[in-house]
Amino acid sequence: MLSVTTDFLPGRTIETSLGIARGSVVRARFIGRDFIAGLRKLVGGEVNEYTTLLAESREQALERMLLHAQSLGADAVINVRFTSNTIMEGTAEMLAYGTAVTLAPA
């Protein structure tokens, strides 16, 4: 399934808008990862532990959004966006959302 951050697909015609497609994942921090990140914070540089956690969360949220779009009968999702929210201390939600659409035959 196609997913783009634009509100159009070059060379394709959007036939129907099916509404919002969304997928989210809530992750909790791991104390071991926090300890290593705290040490890394002392010396500076990228905190790889959190970079990896966020990348995995984005991919999982995107996969869930595409599954939701598929369940709506979509061919593509346009205007894809990501946002994150703190749920409670030590947990965060990653949300992927966009507009599910059907496309005219190519």
N, C-alpha and C positions, 0 to 999 in steps of 0.2 A: 504494500500500500504506500502511496506517495504521501509525504508530509513536508510542508514548506512553511517558512516564516513569512512569506509574502501573501497578499490577498488574491493572487491569481496564479495560474500555472501556464507558463509560456507554451503556446501552441495548442492549448486545450481549452475547451469551453465548459464552464461550470453549468450544470443543468439544474441541480436542486441543492438547496442548503438544508441540512438535516438537523441543525442545531449544534450545541456544544458537545464535543467529545473531550473526556478528561480521564486522567489516570494519576493516582497518587501513591506514595509510599511514605510511611512514617518509620524513621530509624532512631534508635537510641544509641548514644555514645557508649563506648566500651572503656572501662576504667584503665585497662592496660594501654589502649590507644591514647587516652587522655594523658597518661603519665609520660609516654614517649613524646607526644606533642608538646607537653609542658617543658620537657628538656630541650626540645628543638627550638622552642620559643626563646629560650635563654641565649642561644647562639645565633639566632636569626635564620632566615631562609624559608624556603617552602615547607609547609607542614604536609608532607606526602600522605600521611595517614588520613587526613581529612580530605585532601584532594581526591584520593581513591574512593573514599566513602561517598563524596558528593557525585563523582562521576558514575558510580554504580547506581546511586539513587536516581539520577537523571535518566539513565538508560532504562531502569525498571519502570519509572513513571511514564516514559515515552512508550514503552511496550504496552503498558496497561491502557494508555490513551488510544493507541492504534487498535487494540482489541475491542475497546468500547466503540470506536468508530466503525469497526467491522460489524459489530452487533447491530448498529444502526443502519447498515446497508450501504455504507460510504465506500467510495473509490479512493478518496484522498482526504487529507486534513490540511486546511490552509490556516494562515495566521497563527501558527504554533508558537506558544510562549511557555516559559517556565517561571515558577515562583516558589519561594520557600518561606515557611512560617515556623516559628518556635511554638510547639504544642505545650510543653512544660519543660522545666529544667532538665537538660540533657537529652531531649527528644526534638526532632524537627520533621516537618512534612515537606516533601518535594512534590510539586504539582505540575503536571504538563497538561495544557489545554489548547484547544483550537476549534475551528469550525469544520464539522464533518460535511462533506459535499459528495454529490454524484457528478460524474463527468459525462458529457456527450460522447458518443463513439468517435474514435480518432479517425 
